[in-house]
Amino acid sequence: MKKKMAGTLAALAAVSMVGTACGGNNGSGPAGATQEPKEVAVKENKEPAELVFYSMSRDSEASFNDRYGDAIRKKFPNYTIKYIQRAQGTDLPDLINAGTRIDIHWDSIGSFPSSNMVYELSYDMTDLLKKHQVDLSRFEPSLIDVMKQLGNGAIYGLPVYNERMALFYNKDIFDKLNVPYPKDGMTWVELNEIAKKLNVEKDGITYTGFSPSVNHLFLVNQYSLPLIDKNKRSTITNEKWKQVLDLQLIQPTNNPVYQKAMANNKGKILDLNFFAKEQTTAMYISSPVMPQVMKEELSKFNWDIVSAPTMPDMPGVGPQSYPGYFAITKMAKDKDAAMEVLKYLTSDEYQMEYSKKGIMTTLKNESIQKALGQESAFKGKNYAAFFYNKFPAIADKSVAESQVPILGTYTKNLNKVSSGEMDINTMMRTAEEEANKLLDGLKNK
């Protein structure tokens, strides 16, 4: 996901709160567990503190306040919460060169290495987490594991919000074409059989059954394949990538009806707009934030959600998560105050509140997971689909991957693959050569 994805997967390709609010648990241990008193010197929230937040996401101040700022101020009335929006003159290098203090930095897992780590904001919070009794076992394990992998054992950030893909489908198209609805637990083979029945021209309209989200083919693949390996070499020629592209791209799009729709779209693979705005694509993969970002469009037709299809050789395993991490920086003035805020943002209380609004929790707590979307504009939809399948490990991340446009080399020729202009082997060899050339340039810097 490109930079925009940090905001869109933090606003499409974003966030979550009860267990403890009702049960008396403060978020430092499993709901219902009895906490033994510990002699730990943790500063209480009585002294004033100023905390400055920053993200590469370009989220507006209104968005920051709605999702984080207002809740933090209410919980910590003695804390002054400031937010610096990324814009011209306030990009991260500008702030660092100006000596501007950033106490808490957040980004999606895709952008985190190129911001937090490249600009040396990273601070290992391990001791601070212990001091403040933050129980990491409360989180979905893959979200903690990838941060430890990225930091070689250090923990630079806590996951506050999560993203995961599921299959959105337009019930009106299914009804019009008299095709049964998709179900939770399908495989990609089963989805492609359904899609064939929905590639139809009717009443002057070209309907397509399914169109892939091309970035997500790679970024959240169910095999947990990284874009590059530990030796900074492209992985695109891995046979597993070929399986992904065959089932999720070539089979659903390489047919006459889809090709006609694609030709009318200037030869490009149909994107989210054909599902949400044009209402001519019957099924599309997206995240739980899509109903918030495209509320007006989705209010105009009848839709629902089922779990993302699984690969035939990976039964019961869904797509990877794409979480967002909040990190205390090494320049933070009051690290204890900052940790108290992060502890609150990952508490059952906060996560339950935002889960109800439609933001996916980072916690294992099933009551919080089941609350997803209950108080959203589209309550009653099958939000449970996002948790239906198991979470695979998140593919290894690295600073190198974030510094060069590896993803762009992989997606560059997908339109040609979809249309049949380029065979998949040629596409993979071309992508490998271009990606490795970029990585070689990085090594020589």
C-alpha positions in Angstrom: 0.0 0.0 0.0 1.2 3.3 -1.0 1.4 6.2 1.4 -2.3 6.8 0.8 -2.9 3.3 2.1 -1.7 4.3 5.6 -4.6 6.7 5.6 -7.0 4.5 3.8 -6.1 1.3 5.5 -6.1 3.6 8.3 -9.2 5.0 6.7 -9.6 2.0 4.1 -6.5 0.6 3.1 -8.4 1.7 10.2 -9.8 1.1 14.4 -11.6 -0.5 17.9 -13.7 -1.2 22.7 -15.8 -3.8 26.2 -14.6 -6.5 28.1 -13.0 -4.3 30.8 -15.2 -1.3 30.6 -18.0 -3.4 32.0 -16.0 -5.9 33.8 -13.7 -3.7 35.8 -10.5 -4.8 33.9 -8.2 -2.0 33.0 -6.8 -3.6 29.9 -3.7 -4.9 31.6 -4.8 -8.5 31.6 -7.5 -10.9 30.3 -11.0 -9.9 31.0 -12.2 -11.4 34.2 -8.8 -12.3 35.5 -7.8 -11.3 39.0 -4.8 -9.0 39.1 -2.4 -9.5 42.0 -1.0 -6.2 43.4 2.5 -5.5 42.1 5.0 -3.1 43.5 5.7 -1.2 40.3 6.6 2.5 40.3 4.3 3.8 37.6 3.4 7.5 37.5 -0.3 8.2 38.0 -2.1 10.4 35.6 -2.1 13.5 37.9 0.7 15.5 36.5 0.2 17.6 33.4 1.9 16.4 30.2 2.1 17.4 26.6 2.0 14.8 23.9 2.6 15.5 20.2 1.3 13.0 17.7 2.4 12.5 14.1 1.6 10.1 11.2 2.6 9.8 7.5 -1.1 9.1 6.8 -2.1 12.7 6.2 -5.2 12.2 8.3 -6.9 15.5 9.0 -7.0 17.0 12.5 -10.7 16.3 12.6 -10.1 12.7 11.7 -7.4 12.4 14.4 -9.7 14.0 17.0 -12.6 11.8 16.1 -10.6 8.5 16.3 -8.1 9.3 19.0 -7.7 12.9 20.2 -11.0 13.5 21.8 -11.1 10.1 23.6 -7.6 10.6 24.9 -8.4 14.1 26.2 -11.5 12.8 28.0 -9.5 10.0 29.6 -6.5 12.2 30.5 -7.8 15.7 31.2 -4.4 16.9 32.4 -2.7 15.9 29.2 -2.4 18.4 26.3 -2.8 16.5 23.1 -1.4 18.0 19.9 -1.5 16.6 16.4 0.7 17.6 13.5 -0.8 16.8 10.1 1.5 15.7 7.4 1.5 18.4 4.7 3.8 20.6 2.7 6.4 21.8 5.2 5.4 19.2 7.8 6.8 16.1 6.2 8.8 14.0 8.6 12.3 15.2 7.4 11.1 18.8 7.8 10.1 18.3 11.4 13.3 16.5 12.3 15.4 19.1 10.6 13.5 21.8 12.6 14.0 19.9 15.9 10.3 19.5 16.4 9.5 16.9 19.1 7.2 14.0 18.2 6.2 11.9 21.2 3.9 9.4 19.6 4.2 8.4 15.9 1.8 6.0 14.2 1.7 4.3 10.8 0.5 1.3 9.0 2.8 -1.8 9.0 3.7 -0.9 5.4 4.8 2.6 6.1 6.2 2.1 9.6 9.7 1.0 8.5 10.2 3.9 6.1 9.1 6.5 8.7 9.8 5.3 12.2 12.9 3.3 11.5 14.5 5.2 8.6 14.3 8.5 10.4 15.5 6.9 13.6 12.5 7.6 15.8 12.5 4.0 17.1 12.5 3.4 20.8 12.4 -0.1 22.3 9.3 0.0 24.5 9.9 -3.5 26.1 10.9 -2.3 29.5 8.2 0.4 29.5 5.6 -2.2 28.6 6.7 -4.3 31.6 6.7 -1.3 33.9 3.2 -0.4 32.9 2.0 -4.0 33.1 0.9 -4.2 29.4 -0.1 -7.8 28.7 1.0 -8.6 25.1 -0.9 -11.9 25.2 -4.2 -9.9 24.8 -3.3 -9.1 21.2 -3.8 -11.1 18.1 -0.3 -12.8 18.1 0.6 -12.1 14.5 0.4 -8.4 15.2 3.0 -8.6 18.0 5.2 -11.2 16.1 5.7 -9.0 13.1 6.8 -6.0 15.2 9.3 -8.2 17.0 10.5 -9.5 13.6 10.9 -5.9 12.3 12.7 -4.8 15.5 14.9 -7.9 15.8 13.2 -8.6 19.2 12.6 -5.0 20.1 9.1 -3.6 20.3 8.8 -0.3 18.6 5.1 0.0 18.6 1.7 -1.4 19.8 -1.1 -2.3 17.3 -4.0 0.1 17.9 -6.1 -0.6 14.9 -6.3 -3.5 12.4 -7.3 -4.1 8.8 -8.3 -7.3 7.1 -10.0 -8.1 3.9 -13.3 -9.8 3.4 -15.6 -10.3 0.4 -18.2 -7.6 -0.2 -21.1 -8.6 -2.5 -23.9 -6.7 -4.2 -27.1 -8.6 -3.4 -29.1 -6.7 -6.0 -26.9 -8.0 -8.8 -27.2 -11.6 -7.4 -31.0 -11.2 -7.3 -31.2 -9.7 -10.7 -29.2 -12.5 -12.3 -30.8 -15.2 -10.1 -27.5 -16.4 -8.6 -27.3 -17.7 -5.0 -25.3 -15.5 -2.6 -21.7 -16.4 -1.6 -21.1 -17.9 1.8 -18.6 -17.8 4.6 -15.8 -20.4 4.2 -15.6 -20.5 0.4 -12.4 -21.3 -1.5 -11.2 -19.2 -4.4 -12.1 -22.1 -6.7 -15.7 -21.8 -5.4 -15.7 -18.1 -5.8 -14.6 -18.3 -9.4 -17.4 -20.7 -10.2 -19.9 -18.1 -8.8 -18.2 -15.3 -10.7 -18.7 -17.0 -14.0 -22.4 -16.9 -13.6 -22.2 -13.2 -12.9 -20.2 -12.2 -16.0 -23.3 -11.2 -17.9 -24.5 -8.5 -20.3 -28.1 -7.6 -19.5 -30.4 -4.6 -20.2 -27.4 -2.9 -21.8 -25.2 -3.2 -18.7 -22.0 -5.3 -18.5 -21.9 -7.0 -15.2 -18.7 -8.7 -13.9 -18.6 -11.3 -11.2 -15.4 -10.4 -9.3 -12.5 -8.0 -9.6 -9.4 -8.2 -7.5 -7.8 -5.4 -5.4 -4.4 -5.7 -7.1 -2.3 -4.3 -4.2 -3.9 -6.7 -1.7 -3.0 -9.7 -3.9 0.5 -9.2 -2.7 0.3 -7.3 0.6 -2.1 -9.6 2.5 -1.6 -12.9 0.6 -2.6 -16.0 2.6 0.7 -17.7 2.2 2.5 -14.9 4.2 4.9 -14.5 1.3 7.1 -11.4 1.8 7.8 -9.2 -1.2 11.6 -9.6 -0.7 13.6 -12.2 1.1 16.2 -11.8 3.8 18.9 -11.4 1.2 17.1 -8.4 -0.3 16.1 -10.4 -3.4 12.7 -10.4 -5.1 10.4 -13.4 -4.2 8.0 -12.9 -7.2 9.1 -16.1 -9.0 8.0 -18.2 -6.1 5.4 -20.8 -7.4 3.0 -19.7 -4.6 2.8 -16.3 -6.2 1.7 -18.0 -9.4 -1.0 -19.8 -7.6 -2.3 -16.5 -6.0 -2.3 -14.7 -9.4 -3.9 -17.6 -11.2 -6.8 -18.0 -8.8 -7.3 -14.4 -7.7 -6.5 -12.5 -10.9 -6.4 -14.5 -14.1 -9.3 -16.9 -13.6 -11.9 -14.3 -12.6 -10.9 -11.7 -15.2 -9.7 -13.6 -18.3 -13.1 -14.0 -19.9 -14.9 -12.1 -22.7 -17.4 -10.2 -20.6 -14.8 -9.0 -18.1 -12.5 -8.1 -21.0 -15.1 -6.0 -22.6 -15.6 -4.1 -19.3 -11.9 -3.8 -18.9 -11.6 -2.4 -22.5 -14.2 0.2 -21.6 -12.0 1.1 -18.6 -9.0 2.0 -20.8 -7.6 -1.5 -20.5 -7.4 -1.4 -16.7 -8.5 -3.9 -14.1 -11.8 -2.8 -12.6 -11.3 -1.1 -9.2 -13.4 -0.5 -6.1 -15.5 2.2 -7.9 -17.1 -0.5 -10.1 -18.4 -2.2 -7.0 -19.3 0.8 -4.8 -20.2 3.5 -7.3 -21.0 1.9 -10.7 -22.6 -1.1 -9.1 -21.7 -3.3 -12.0 -19.1 -5.6 -10.2 -20.8 -8.1 -8.0 -18.0 -9.0 -5.6 -15.0 -7.1 -4.4 -12.4 -7.6 -1.6 -12.1 -4.8 0.9 -11.7 -3.9 4.6 -14.2 -3.0 7.4 -13.4 0.7 6.9 -14.8 0.7 3.4 -18.4 1.2 4.7 -17.2 4.3 6.6 -15.2 5.8 3.7 -17.9 5.1 1.1 -21.0 5.4 3.3 -22.9 7.4 0.8 -22.3 5.0 -2.1 -23.0 1.9 -0.1 -26.3 3.4 1.2 -27.7 3.2 -2.4 -27.8 -0.6 -2.8 -28.2 -3.9 -0.9 -24.9 -5.5 0.0 -23.4 -7.8 2.6 -20.1 -9.4 3.5 -18.7 -13.0 3.7 -15.2 -14.2 4.6 -12.5 -13.8 2.0 -12.1 -17.0 0.0 -9.3 -19.3 1.1 -6.6 -21.0 -1.0 -7.4 -24.7 -1.6 -4.2 -25.8 0.1 -4.7 -23.4 3.0 -8.1 -24.4 4.4 -9.5 -22.1 7.1 -6.7 -19.5 6.7 -7.7 -16.0 5.8 -5.7 -13.0 4.5 -3.0 -11.4 6.6 -3.8 -8.4 8.8 -2.6 -5.0 7.9 -2.4 -3.2 11.3 -1.5 0.3 12.4 1.1 0.8 15.2 1.5 3.6 17.7 5.0 4.1 18.8 6.7 6.1 21.5 9.6 7.8 20.0 13.1 8.1 21.4 12.6 11.9 21.6 9.4 11.6 23.6 9.6 14.0 26.6 7.4 12.0 29.0 7.5 8.4 28.0 5.4 7.3 31.0 2.6 9.6 30.1 2.9 8.4 26.5 2.7 4.8 27.6 -0.4 5.5 29.7 -2.1 6.7 26.5 -1.0 3.7 24.5 -2.2 1.5 27.2 -5.6 3.2 27.1 -5.8 3.0 23.2 -5.2 -0.8 23.5 -7.5 -1.3 26.5 -10.8 -3.3 26.3 -12.6 0.0 27.0 -11.4 1.9 24.0 -11.2 -1.1 21.6 -14.8 -2.0 22.3 -16.1 1.5 21.7 -14.4 1.7 18.3 -15.2 -1.9 17.3 -18.9 -1.0 17.6 -18.2 1.9 15.2 -16.8 -0.5 12.6 -13.0 -0.3 13.4 -11.4 -3.7 13.6 -9.9 -4.5 17.0 -6.3 -5.7 17.5 -7.3 -7.8 20.5 -8.2 -11.5 20.8 -11.2 -10.7 23.0 -14.1 -12.4 21.3 -16.8 -10.1 22.8 -15.0 -7.1 21.2 -14.6 -8.9 17.9 -18.3 -9.7 17.9 -19.2 -6.1 18.5 -17.7 -5.0 15.2 -20.0 -2.7 13.4 -22.9 -3.0 15.9 -23.4 0.8 16.1 -22.2 1.7 12.6 -24.4 3.0 9.9 -24.6 -0.5 8.5 -25.3 -2.6 11.7 -26.7 -5.9 10.9 -24.2 -6.7 8.1 -22.1 -9.8 8.5 -19.0 -8.1 10.1 -18.2 -11.4 11.7 -16.8 -12.4 8.3 -13.6 -10.5 9.1 -12.8 -12.9 11.9 -14.2 -16.1 10.3 -10.9 -17.6 9.2 -7.6 -18.0 11.1 -5.0 -15.2 11.0 -1.8 -16.2 9.2 1.5 -14.8 10.1 2.2 -11.4 8.7 4.9 -11.6 6.1 8.3 -10.4 7.2 8.8 -6.7 6.8 12.0 -4.7 6.3 13.3 -1.2 5.8 14.6 -2.2 2.4 11.2 -3.2 1.2 9.8 0.2 2.3 12.5 2.2 0.6 12.0 1.2 -3.0 8.7 0.6 -4.9 8.8 -3.2 -5.0 5.0 -3.5 -5.0 4.9 -1.3 -8.1 7.1 -3.6 -10.0 4.8 -6.5 -9.1 1.6 -4.8 -10.1 3.0 -2.9 -13.2 2.0 -5.5 -15.8 -1.1 -7.1 -14.2 -3.4 -5.3 -16.7 -1.5 -7.1 -19.5 -1.7 -10.4 -17.6 -5.4 -10.0 -17.1 -6.1 -9.2 -20.7 -3.8 -12.0 -22.0 -1.3 -9.6 -23.6 1.5 -11.0 -21.3 1.8 -14.5 -19.9 2.4 -14.8 -16.2 5.9 -16.2 -16.5 7.1 -13.2 -18.5 5.4 -10.9 -16.0 7.2 -12.6 -13.1 10.6 -12.6 -14.8 10.2 -8.9 -15.7 9.1 -8.0 -12.2 12.0 -9.9 -10.6 14.6 -8.2 -12.8 13.2 -4.7 -12.1 12.8 -5.3 -8.4 16.3 -6.7 -7.9 17.7 -3.8 -9.9 16.0 -1.4 -7.4 17.3 -3.4 -4.5 20.9 -3.4 -6.0 20.7 0.4 -6.1 19.7 0.5 -2.5 22.7 -1.6 -1.5 25.0 0.7 -3.4 23.9 3.8 -1.5 
